[in-house]
Amino acid sequence: MNNEDERLQEKLDGELGMLTFTGQMEVLKHTHPKSRKDKLIALWNKELELSPIPLAAAAVSCLLIFWSIGAYDTSLPLGKSVPLVKSIELVEAGGNIYYKEQYEGRLKQYAKESNH
């Protein structure tokens, strides 16, 4: 086996003997940055590996936060009570049903017109 390893090494050296690597400084610059610019470039070239479970949990959390912010009604000032539903009274006149407020308004309007 040792003899075979030496033979393979000689063959590899023969095939790659003409090739030379000239980018040592560039590789060292990227792997061991010294200046701020090089460090920023190295940070930009990092690969991020995100597992789907924490990513999904973060997405659901963001959706719940935005949904809860949207559900909060800020139109009414705190501490003041405002009636939510106005009581509605109905009046029957001449076989028809009217809202009391509108019916009385029409009666007043009719009374003004008949007085003139």
LOVEXPA-581140 format. One line per 4 residues: number of its first residue (from 1); their letters; for each residue x, y, z of N, C-alpha, C. Coordinates in Angstrom, 2 decimals, padded with zeros to 5 digits. Atoms other than C-alpha are relative to their C-alpha. Layout:
# LOVEXPA-581140
NUM> A> X Y Z X Y Z X Y Z; ... .
//
This chain:
# LOVEXPA-581140
1> MNNE> 000.83 -001.18 000.00 000.00 000.00 000.00 000.87 001.25 000.00; -000.90 -001.13 -000.09 002.84 002.36 000.80 000.60 000.33 -001.37; -000.57 -000.16 001.34 004.36 001.81 -002.64 -001.03 000.60 -000.95; 001.07 -000.51 000.85 001.01 002.52 -004.27 -000.25 001.48 000.31 .
5> DERL> 000.17 -001.41 -000.38 000.67 005.80 -002.31 001.10 000.87 -000.62; -001.11 -000.75 000.60 004.08 006.92 -003.52 -000.20 000.15 -001.51; 000.23 -000.05 001.45 003.17 006.07 -007.12 -001.09 001.01 -000.32; 001.08 -000.96 000.23 -000.08 008.05 -006.88 000.48 001.43 000.25 .
9> QEKL> -000.52 -001.33 -000.30 001.76 010.99 -005.31 000.88 000.51 -001.15; -000.85 -000.39 001.13 004.31 011.01 -008.15 -000.85 000.34 -001.22; 000.89 -000.26 001.13 001.52 010.85 -010.74 -000.70 001.35 000.18; 000.67 -001.27 -000.31 -000.33 013.72 -009.03 000.97 001.17 -000.16 .
13> DGEL> -000.99 -001.06 000.15 002.87 015.79 -008.84 000.31 000.25 -001.46; -000.27 -000.16 001.42 003.48 015.15 -012.53 -001.12 000.75 -000.72; 001.13 -000.65 000.65 -000.01 016.26 -013.55 -000.17 001.45 000.47; 000.21 -001.35 -000.55 -000.13 019.32 -011.28 001.28 000.82 000.08 .
17> GMLT> -001.28 -000.69 -000.09 003.52 020.31 -011.59 000.02 001.32 -000.72; 000.01 -001.23 000.78 002.79 023.00 -014.17 -000.92 001.07 000.60; 000.95 -000.95 -000.60 000.03 024.61 -012.09 000.62 000.68 001.21; -000.47 -000.74 -001.18 000.90 027.32 -009.61 -001.16 000.84 000.53 .
21> FTGQ> 001.06 -000.78 -000.65 -001.40 029.05 -007.13 000.58 001.37 000.35; -000.54 -001.35 -000.21 -000.89 032.82 -007.12 -000.91 000.87 000.86; 000.95 -000.82 -000.75 -003.85 033.95 -005.00 000.10 -000.16 001.49; -000.14 000.21 -001.43 -002.39 033.25 -001.56 -000.38 001.25 000.79 .
25> MEVL> 000.27 -001.24 -000.75 -002.60 036.89 -000.48 -001.49 000.33 000.02; 001.45 -000.26 000.04 -006.23 037.24 -001.60 -000.75 -000.92 000.96; 000.64 000.95 -000.90 -007.23 034.10 000.29 000.25 000.41 001.45; -000.31 -000.43 -001.36 -005.43 035.29 003.43 -000.75 001.29 000.36 .
29> KHTH> 000.71 -001.26 -000.23 -007.04 038.72 003.06 -001.47 -000.27 000.34; 001.41 000.31 -000.26 -010.52 037.14 002.99 -000.18 -000.83 001.26; 000.15 000.84 -001.18 -009.92 034.59 005.73 000.47 000.67 001.28; -000.52 -000.70 -001.17 -007.99 036.88 008.09 000.02 001.51 -000.29 .
33> PKSR> 000.05 -001.43 000.34 -009.21 040.46 007.44 000.66 000.86 001.07; -000.66 -000.92 -000.92 -007.23 043.30 008.97 -000.67 001.37 000.03; 000.61 -001.34 000.03 -008.87 046.54 007.80 -001.51 -000.11 000.22; 001.46 -000.01 -000.21 -012.44 047.56 008.54 -000.75 -000.39 -001.26 .
37> KDKL> 000.65 000.32 001.27 -013.35 047.31 004.89 000.05 -001.51 -000.25; -000.13 001.44 000.19 -012.02 043.75 004.69 -000.88 -000.78 000.98; 000.86 000.67 -000.99 -013.87 042.81 007.90 -001.45 000.09 -000.40; 001.37 -000.17 000.46 -017.09 044.22 006.49 -000.30 -000.92 -001.18 .
41> IALW> 000.18 000.89 001.14 -016.63 042.30 003.26 -000.08 -001.45 000.48; 000.03 001.35 -000.54 -015.92 039.12 005.25 -001.33 -000.27 000.70; 001.30 000.15 -000.66 -019.07 039.69 007.32 -001.11 -000.15 -001.03; 001.00 000.06 001.05 -021.11 040.25 004.17 -000.01 -001.36 -000.69 .
45> NKEL> -000.11 001.28 000.70 -019.85 036.97 002.68 -000.28 -001.20 000.90; 000.31 001.13 -000.89 -020.83 034.85 005.71 -001.27 -000.69 -000.48; 001.21 000.76 000.32 -023.33 032.09 005.09 -000.77 -000.22 001.28; 000.85 000.19 -001.16 -026.23 031.93 007.48 -000.79 -001.29 -000.17 .
49> ELSP> 000.80 001.21 000.01 -027.86 028.64 008.34 -001.10 000.18 001.03; 001.14 -000.20 -000.88 -031.33 029.10 009.77 -000.86 -001.25 -000.03; 000.88 001.16 -000.04 -033.37 026.17 010.94 -001.44 000.49 -000.12; 001.36 -000.47 000.27 -037.04 026.34 009.97 -000.86 000.21 001.24 .
53> IPLA> 000.87 -000.13 -001.18 -038.53 025.95 013.47 000.14 001.38 000.65; -000.09 -001.35 -000.57 -037.08 029.15 015.02 -000.44 001.08 -000.98; 000.42 -000.97 001.00 -037.69 030.99 011.76 -001.52 000.10 -000.07; 001.46 000.00 000.01 -041.35 029.94 011.72 -000.55 000.62 001.28 .
57> AAAV> 000.44 -000.58 -001.28 -041.71 030.84 015.41 000.14 001.52 -000.01; -000.19 -001.45 000.09 -040.30 034.31 014.75 -001.04 000.63 -000.92; 001.01 -000.52 000.93 -042.66 034.80 011.79 -001.37 000.04 000.66; 001.30 000.03 -000.68 -045.70 033.76 013.85 -000.04 001.07 001.09 .
61> SCLL> -000.05 -001.04 -001.03 -044.60 036.04 016.70 -000.20 001.39 -000.60; 000.16 -001.30 000.67 -044.30 039.00 014.32 -001.45 000.20 -000.45; 001.40 -000.11 000.43 -047.75 038.28 012.87 -000.92 000.28 001.18; 000.84 -000.23 -001.18 -049.30 038.10 016.34 000.18 001.40 000.55 .
65> IFWS> -000.24 -001.36 -000.49 -047.67 041.35 017.38 -000.69 001.02 -000.90; 000.66 -000.94 000.91 -048.86 043.18 014.25 -001.51 -000.11 000.09; 001.44 000.19 -000.11 -052.33 041.68 014.61 -000.53 000.64 001.28; 000.46 -000.59 -001.25 -052.59 042.75 018.25 000.09 001.52 -000.02 .
69> IGAY> -000.09 -001.46 000.12 -051.42 046.28 017.42 -001.16 000.52 -000.84; 001.10 -000.41 000.86 -054.01 046.50 014.65 -001.35 -000.15 000.67; 001.27 000.23 -000.67 -056.77 045.16 016.92 -000.26 001.03 001.09; 000.16 -000.99 -001.07 -056.16 047.84 019.55 -000.58 001.28 -000.58 .
73> DTSL> 000.69 -001.19 000.51 -058.57 050.72 018.97 000.46 001.22 000.78; -000.49 -001.23 -000.65 -056.99 054.09 019.72 -000.90 001.19 -000.29; 000.86 -001.13 000.37 -059.91 056.19 018.49 -000.66 000.64 001.22; 000.62 -000.56 -001.20 -061.38 056.64 021.98 001.07 000.25 001.06 .
77> PLGK> -000.98 -000.25 -001.07 -059.36 058.31 024.73 -000.30 -000.88 001.21; 000.18 000.85 -001.17 -058.82 056.19 027.82 -000.64 000.79 001.12; 000.59 -000.64 -001.16 -060.88 056.96 030.89 -001.35 000.64 -000.27; 001.30 -000.59 000.31 -063.94 058.34 029.08 -000.91 -001.10 -000.50 .
81> SVPL> 000.96 001.01 000.46 -067.03 056.22 028.65 -000.91 000.63 -001.03; 000.86 -000.45 001.08 -069.05 056.56 025.50 -001.02 -001.09 -000.25; 000.99 001.05 000.27 -072.34 054.77 024.90 000.24 -000.59 -001.38; -000.30 000.66 001.26 -071.77 052.21 022.21 -001.23 -000.08 -000.90 .
85> VKSI> 001.22 000.12 000.80 -075.38 051.77 021.11 -001.02 001.00 000.51; 001.03 -000.97 -000.34 -077.93 054.53 021.05 -001.33 -000.75 000.01; 001.28 000.70 -000.06 -081.35 053.34 022.16 -000.90 000.49 -001.13; 000.85 -000.30 001.16 -083.70 053.20 019.20 -001.45 -000.30 000.38 .
89> ELVE> 001.43 000.18 -000.28 -087.42 053.74 019.69 -000.76 000.04 -001.32; 000.81 000.06 001.20 -089.97 052.86 017.07 -001.41 000.50 000.31; 001.36 -000.54 -000.14 -093.34 054.54 016.53 -000.84 -000.54 -001.15; 000.90 000.47 001.04 -096.31 053.12 014.67 -001.03 001.09 -000.27 .
93> AGGN> 000.97 -001.04 000.38 -098.42 055.63 012.75 -000.55 -000.33 -001.37; 000.65 000.25 001.29 -100.93 054.99 010.00 000.34 -001.37 -000.58; -000.31 001.33 000.47 -100.02 051.31 009.78 001.47 -000.18 -000.40; -001.43 000.09 000.31 -096.32 052.07 009.26 000.82 000.18 001.27 .
97> IYYK> -000.90 -000.12 -001.15 -093.39 051.91 011.64 001.13 000.95 -000.39; -001.03 -001.01 000.24 -090.97 054.85 011.90 000.93 000.05 001.20; -000.87 -000.33 -001.13 -087.99 055.75 014.00 -000.61 001.21 000.68; 000.64 -001.07 -000.77 -089.29 058.00 016.78 000.66 001.34 -000.27 .
101> EQYE> -000.75 -001.23 000.22 -086.56 060.58 016.22 -000.37 000.61 -001.36; 000.34 -000.51 001.34 -087.30 060.88 012.49 -001.47 000.42 -000.06; 001.43 -000.32 000.02 -091.07 060.86 013.06 -000.28 001.34 000.66; 000.20 -001.27 -000.69 -090.91 063.70 015.56 000.60 001.16 -000.80 .
105> GRLK> -000.60 -001.04 000.84 -088.59 065.67 013.28 -000.92 000.37 -001.15; 000.94 -000.29 001.10 -091.09 065.34 010.41 -001.24 000.72 000.50; 001.17 -000.68 -000.56 -093.96 066.37 012.66 000.30 001.48 000.26; -000.38 -001.38 -000.24 -092.08 069.52 013.73 000.11 000.77 -001.31 .
109> QYAK> -000.15 -000.65 001.30 -091.22 070.28 010.12 -001.38 000.28 -000.62; 001.35 -000.18 000.54 -094.86 069.78 009.09 -000.75 001.10 000.74; 000.67 -001.02 -000.80 -096.07 071.98 011.95 000.50 001.39 -000.39; -000.56 -001.29 000.42 -093.71 074.81 010.88 -000.57 000.40 -001.36 .
113> ESNH> 000.50 -000.31 001.35 -094.87 074.57 007.27 -001.49 000.36 000.02; 001.43 -000.30 -000.05 -098.54 074.59 008.21 -000.29 001.31 000.71; 000.18 -001.28 -000.68 -098.14 077.66 010.47 000.27 001.17 -000.94; -000.33 -001.11 000.90 -096.76 079.77 007.62 -001.00 000.11 -001.08 .
//
